[in-house]
Amino acid sequence: MAETVQDAVAMNRLIHKAVRRDLGRFDAALGAFNAGDRERATALADLFARFDEMVTVHHVGEDTHLWPVLSGTPDGRVAVAELSAEHEQIVRSLAAAQAAVTRLGSTASGPDAVAARSAVGELSHDAETHFVHEERDIEDLMSQAEPSSLQSAFRRLDREGGFVQGLWFMQWVADGTTSAERAFLKRAVPAPFRWLSARFAQRKYAHARAAAVG
C-alpha cells in the first residue's frame, strides 16, 4: 500500500493511532465492567484477541522486513536495536494483557477486570514509549535506507498477515479516522480491496466492537 516514505510514515501513524484508540477503549470498558457480565467479558476477550493479532502482525512485519533495511548505517543499527528492544517489551506486556483479559473472559469477575485493566495500562505505557520514539526517528531512518530495498520492504509489509486478516485490518485502522486520514486510505489502498473489506469485514468488526467496548 505504501509507495513512498511519506505514505509509509502516514500509515504507520494510523496504525499507532488505532492501537492507542483501542487501548483507551479497553481501559474504559474494563473500568466500567460489571462483575458477572459474562456476555461483555466474552466480547472483551474476543476483541482483545483480534487486537493482539493486529499489533503482532504489525511488529513482526517491522522486525522481519523493515528493521534489516534500516540497519545499513551505524546510526541505523543503534536505532533499530533500541526499537527492537521496545518491541520485545511490548511482546511481554501484550502477552500479560492477553492472558489477563482471557481470564476475565472465563470468569467475568470483578477482581479479574481490575487485573486486566492494570495489565492493559502497562501495555499502554510500553506502547506509548515505543510509538513516541519510532514516530520521532522513523522518517529519517527511512530516508537513509537504500531505496530499492526499502520499496521491497514496503511490499512485504503490505502482505504480512495474509488476505483475510487484511480485510479486518482495513476496518480496524479506518475506525475513528478524520476526513483527511480517510482520503489518504482511499488513495493508498486499492479500491477492490476496500470494497472486499467493507463487504466481508465491516459488519463483523462493528458488531465485535459494539459488544466489547460500546
N, C-alpha and C positions, 0 to 999 in steps of 0.2 A: 504493500500500500504506500509506503514511504519511498519517494524517488529522490528527495533532496535531504540535506542535513536539516534544513528548516522544517520540512514535513516530519522527519523522524523526531525532532525535538518537540514539535507540536503534539504528535501522537503520544509521545512519552509523557508529556504533561497531562494529557487527557486520561491516560491510564492511572497516573498518580492521583488525579482528581477523583476518579472513580473509587480508588482504594480509600482515600480519605473520607469520601462520602459514605461508603459502606461502613467503615469503622465507626463513624459518628452515628449512623443509624443503628448499628448493633448495640452501641453503648446506650443509646436512648431506650431501645426496646428491652434490653436486659435490666436497665434501671427501673423500668415501669412494669416488669414482669410480675404477674400474679401467680403465686405458688399454687400448683395443682392444675395450671392451664396446659394440659398435655398437647392440645392441638397447636398452640403457639410455640411450645417447646420443640415439638417435632419440626414445625416450619422453620424455626430459627436454626436448628441443626442442619436441615436440608439446604437452606440458603447459605449458611456458612461453608458447607462443603463445596458449593459452587464457587463461592468467593475464594476459598483456598485454591481451587483449580485455576482461577484467573490469575492470582498472584504468582502461583508456582510456575505456570506456563510462561508468564512474562519474565520472571527472573531466570529460569532455566534457559530461556532463549537468549537473554543477555549474556549469561555465563558461557554458553556454548558457542554463540555466533558473534556477538559484538565485542566482548571483552578482549578476545585474542587480537582482533583488528586494531583495537585502541591501545594495544601494548607495544606498539612499534617504536616508541621513543622512551628514554629514561623517565621522563615525567609521566608518560602514559602508563608505564609499568608500576610506578608508585601509586598513581591514582587508581588504577584497576585493582591493585592489591587491597587498597582501602575499601573500594566499593564491594569487592568480593567478600571481605570480612563482614561488611554490613549485611550483605545478602545472607551470610551464614548465621548471623544473629537473628535475622528475620525468619529464617527457616526454623530456628529453635522456638522463637516466640509464637510463630504461626502454628507449629505443632502443638504447643501448650494450649493455645486458644482453641484450636480444633478439638483437642481432647476434652477441654472443659465444656465447650458448647455441645459436643456429642453426648457427654454425660448428662447435661441438662435435658437433652432430647429424650433420654431414657427415664429420668427421674421426675422432671418438672418441679423440682424442689426449690424453695426459696434460697437456702444456702448455696445450692449449685448455681443458681442465677447470679448470686453475688460473686462466686468464684469465677464464673465465666466472664462477668463484666470486668473483674480485675485482670484476667488474662488478656482480654481484648484491649484494655488500657495499656498493658505492657507492650503488646504488639503495635498499637498506635504510636507509642513513643519511639519504638525502634524503626518503624516505617518512616515516621516524620524525620528522624535524624538522617536516614539514608536519602530520602527524597530531597531534602534541602541541599545536601552535599552533591547529589547527582545533578540536580537542576542547575546548580551553580557552575559545574565543570563540564557537563556532557557536550555542549556545543563546541567548546574549544578543543576537547579531545577528538571529536569527530572531524573537525577542520584540519587536524594534524595527521589524520589517518590516510592511508593510501586509498585513492578514490574508488578504484575498481573493486578492491577488497571490501570497502565499506558498502558499496552497492550490493555486492553478493551477500553480505551480512544482512542488509535490509530485506532482501528477498527471502532469505532463510527465516528471519524473524516473522515475516508475514505468514509463513507456512507452519510455524510452531503451534502445536496443539491440535492440528487437524481441522477438517472442514466442519464437522458437526459442532465442535466446541467453538469454532469461529462464528457460527451463527449466534450462539449465546453471547459471545464476546461483543458482537456488534450492538446488541441491545444493552448490555451492561455498560459499555463505555459511552454510549449515547445518552444514557439516563441522566437527566438534570443538566444537560448541556445548554449553553447560550445559543443565540441565533448565529453568532459568528463561528462557534465551535461546530454547530450542525452544518454550516456551509462548508467548513473545512472537511468534515467527514464525507459530505456529498461529493466533494471534489476528489478526495483521496481514496475512497472506497468505490470499486466498480458498481454500477447501478444494478446489474443482475444479482450480485451478492447481497446488496442492501435489500433487494426485493425478496430474496430467499430467506434472509434473516427475519424480515417482517412477517413473512408468510408462515414460517415454521417455528420461530422462537419468541415472537413478540408477546403473544398471549401467555405462554408458559412463564416467561420472565416476569410479566406484570402480575400474574397470579402468585408466583413464588414470593415476590417482593411484598405484595399486599398481605399475604398470610403471615409473613415473618415480622415485618417491620412497619406495616401500615402504609 
